[in-house]
Amino acid sequence: MAADTECGEYFIREIEKNDGRVLKLKQCYKGDVGCVVWDAAIVLAKYLETKHFSNPASSGGSAWAGRSVLELGAGTGLVGLMAATLGADVTVTDLEDLQSLLKVNIHDNQALISSGSITAKVLKWGEDVSDCLTPPHYVLMADCIYYEQSIVPLVESLKVLAGPETCIICCYEQRTEGINPQVEKQFFELLHQHFSCEEVPLDKQDPEFSSPDIHILHIQRKV
Ligand SMILES: C[S@@+](CC[C@H](N)C(=O)[O-])C[C@H]1O[C@@H](n2cnc3c(N)ncnc32)[C@H](O)[C@@H]1O
């Protein structure tokens, strides 16, 4: 299949996996925030490879094998692609405008995916999610808490998409400038009404790809 982006010129970001293979993500010079790989996505992608997710039952195999994963606001698709290379069955979602970039990046990294799978879909927060109603094992989101208008719809979507057993893993960069602290505060106030959160300490994250201002949370529906 010939695959091309609609964003014109692009450049490639390489992310090396622990097994030495390299994910190659096309990013666009021009376009909205989803067209580039954000640091929170790298931190989350590398966290998925840590021993927290190794499966003792399969002599060190990955706990991602056969798990269903839904990624929200996937942008270039790095996080979902990492999960798929680890054996998960992944749906990466974002707005319509990001679909061609997501599909190109899936196409370009397909050779790294053997037992897992990955597809791209449109999912706009707060809108119809009837396509994704079976609760996944995991919802992943990187750098999705940044936009005031989307806080309420994002939490609404999490409420519809996450079942009682779903683990939401949210990675975000804490920003101190402008409206960002207020947006984060608003998100967590709303989230805590329906979900409980536990922060992953830095020493449980990838030793190289982690940072004190980038947080990883495990989030679960309150019972
Ligand atoms: C800062 S980017 C992060 C992209 C990617 N997760 C990463 O970390 O590299 C935020 C992403 O959220 C998506 N997004 C923003 N508002 C959205 C909405 N209402 N519904 C779905 N996706 C949305 C954007 O298109 C963008 O891809």
The ligand as an SDF file (V2000), in Angstrom:
LIG
                    3D

 27 29  0  0  0  0  0  0  0  0999 V2000
   -0.4820   17.4760   22.7580 C   0  0  0  0  0  0  0  0  0  0  0  0
   -1.1130   16.3530   21.5730 S   0  0  0  0  0  0  0  0  0  0  0  0
   -0.4570   14.7860   22.1600 C   0  0  0  0  0  0  0  0  0  0  0  0
   -0.3140   13.7890   21.0400 C   0  0  0  0  0  0  0  0  0  0  0  0
    0.3240   12.4710   21.4600 C   0  0  0  0  0  0  0  0  0  0  0  0
   -0.5000   11.7870   22.4510 N   0  0  0  0  0  0  0  0  0  0  0  0
    1.7080   12.6990   22.0140 C   0  0  0  0  0  0  0  0  0  0  0  0
    1.8290   12.8060   23.2550 O   0  0  0  0  0  0  0  0  0  0  0  0
    2.6580   12.7900   21.2290 O   0  0  0  0  0  0  0  0  0  0  0  0
   -2.8520   16.1970   22.0140 C   0  0  0  0  0  0  0  0  0  0  0  0
   -3.6380   15.2770   21.1000 C   0  0  0  0  0  0  0  0  0  0  0  0
   -5.0060   15.2840   21.5140 O   0  0  0  0  0  0  0  0  0  0  0  0
   -5.8200   15.3630   20.3600 C   0  0  0  0  0  0  0  0  0  0  0  0
   -7.1040   16.0000   20.7040 N   0  0  0  0  0  0  0  0  0  0  0  0
   -7.3040   17.2800   21.1200 C   0  0  0  0  0  0  0  0  0  0  0  0
   -8.6140   17.5200   21.3310 N   0  0  0  0  0  0  0  0  0  0  0  0
   -9.2480   16.3520   21.0400 C   0  0  0  0  0  0  0  0  0  0  0  0
  -10.6160   15.9570   21.0470 C   0  0  0  0  0  0  0  0  0  0  0  0
  -11.5860   16.8230   21.4030 N   0  0  0  0  0  0  0  0  0  0  0  0
  -10.9280   14.6860   20.7070 N   0  0  0  0  0  0  0  0  0  0  0  0
   -9.9400   13.8160   20.3570 C   0  0  0  0  0  0  0  0  0  0  0  0
   -8.6260   14.1260   20.3090 N   0  0  0  0  0  0  0  0  0  0  0  0
   -8.2830   15.3730   20.6410 C   0  0  0  0  0  0  0  0  0  0  0  0
   -5.0150   16.2190   19.3960 C   0  0  0  0  0  0  0  0  0  0  0  0
   -5.4340   16.0560   18.0500 O   0  0  0  0  0  0  0  0  0  0  0  0
   -3.6080   15.7210   19.6520 C   0  0  0  0  0  0  0  0  0  0  0  0
   -3.2570   14.6360   18.8410 O   0  0  0  0  0  0  0  0  0  0  0  0
  1  2  1  0
  2  3  1  0
  2 10  1  0
  3  4  1  0
  4  5  1  0
  5  6  1  0
  5  7  1  0
  7  8  2  0
  7  9  1  0
 10 11  1  0
 11 12  1  0
 11 26  1  0
 12 13  1  0
 13 14  1  0
 13 24  1  0
 14 15  1  0
 14 23  1  0
 15 16  2  0
 16 17  1  0
 17 18  1  0
 17 23  2  0
 18 19  1  0
 18 20  2  0
 20 21  1  0
 21 22  2  0
 22 23  1  0
 24 25  1  0
 24 26  1  0
 26 27  1  0
M  CHG  2   2   1   9  -1
M  END
$$$$
